[in-house]
Amino acid sequence: MSGYDKITPPKTGEKITKDDSGKNIVPDKPIIPYIAGDGIGPEIMDAMKKVVDAAVKKAYNGKKEIIWFEIFAGDKARKIYAAEYSDEQLSELDPAVLRDLYLPKDTLNAIVDHVIAIKGPLTTPIGGGFRSLNVAIRQKLDLYSCIRPAKHIKGVPAPVKHPENVNMVIFRENIEDVYSGIEFEPESADAKKLITFLNDKLGKNITMESGIGIKPMSWANTSRLVRMAINYAFEKGFDKVTLVHKGNIMKFTEGKFKDWGYKLAAEEFADSVITEKEVYDKFDGKIPEGKVMISDRIADSMFQQILLRPAEYGVLALPNLNGDYISDALAAQVGGLGFAPGANVGDKAAVFEATHGTAPKHAGLNKVNPGSVIYSAIMMLDYMDWTEAAEIINSGVEKAIAQRKVTYDIARQLSDVEPIGTSEFAEAIITNL
Ligand code: NAD
């Protein structure tokens, strides 16, 4: 008995677990669940698994091996968990029931049971009853931190003169802010009820026909995000953590994000984290050896800073919406979403994922760039402490790009380069491992 309804874990391999301090304990043959995803998902995931398998084999001479375990979400889950429903019947279901068919409990349980998982992109299903499967995964598993590194890969064409100056890692709050899904349609009874309350009881003056969205932000969610960002900075040798917010306008949400970020740093990292003000007042603008400097920037100014002074930033901690915008801007700055990796990390589980969508018009053509999910797998290997395998893939990708073996999205930005397919790009990386 596996405890799952329609999935069967592999017979070989062992589960990754966590020790009391939350550190991962990774066996030599860990079982890693994966969601192939929709659209281009299956082909990029296939390419990623081949590259990862080859790199792990090479790095550890066959001593270590990932045992992949397919779990389901999106269209594939619908085929398995909702085969008996027509499109029409599905669109009439209660949103929570519909979500359980596209994102089955089996899938969520398997991720928590195995601690680490990786996924391809997912389509937001028909019916419109809920917003996004990705947001649902993050919220259901309390994956409170979305981590997105932005670093230029040598040879990838970029729109700025010095993309190599970008080496930032974004920690985006993943649970609350305007993504908490509390919205009321214009003219709906609930919107009107809320507007009447705000106008009559709290003295506001909102037009009755407005749509309303709620933006909750809390100490609980901010502090654990900033804690993870600071710990990451120490672990990976960054000396700066910047809180990016719009607190000059939204004082009790984004402004509090900033205040709470500083409070957390002062309370839990008093010996090792120093404010920007102290660095300038006491240390002549130079961060003392071994310390991490915490600073803050207003979000709009930060969009200028990443373009004009990227080398001055390292780890960024942001509320949900700012983090969403700035991670795409940074990905574009270093050459586009085709190579942008991402991870959603909580205390109990982590899900690594391609950051782009399902690109349905390219699906099944063996055409798109698997770089985003391959770099997400590099992050995953790093998170597992299998850094040797991660480094091998990194240099394999760089070599393939230097040989101008690239998919169409990169080839079209270079002159005289014939694009290769998704699986050929994976082969080119493997040859260069
Ligand atoms: P998209 O990212 O799927 O595609 C936009 C365009 O980007 C594509 O037409 C293609 O030209 C390019 N592109 C994307 N990935 C590429 C790759 N790997 N290689 C080369 N080119 C690539 O965005 P969209 O069209 O807005 O969304 C399509 C679907 O994906 C929607 O259903 C949306 O909800 C979903 N989506 C899912 C995720 C996720 O699962 N994390 C993220 C975004 C969108």
Residues whose N, C-alpha, C, O or C-beta is under 5 A from the ligand:
A	BS01	NAD	G120 P121 L122 T123 T124 N134 G338 A354 T355 H356 G357 T358 A359 V368 N369 P370 D409
